[in-house]
Amino acid sequence: MSTSESSKLEMAGWTRIGGVLKQVPVSKRTWLRWQAQGRFPCTKIGRVTLYRMSDIEKMLSKMTIKAIG
């Protein structure tokens, strides 16, 4: 996928695994395992898997540890 196609996806609120891994502090292997377990929605178009950024942000907010006090 070209850079312009990637930027169009991002503008539309979607990203591929590389974009996800820049935001989520887990390994690629862990992310793919979570995907196989159905922990979050994704869309497959051919061999490309896309993730909605709003879904990723929701998941991150659930993972965040809140400070006491």
Buried (B, 14 or more C-beta within 10 A) or exposed (E): EEEEEBEEBEEEEBBBBEBBBEEBEEEEEEBEEBBEEEEBEBEEEEEEBBBBBEBBEEBEEEEEEEEEE
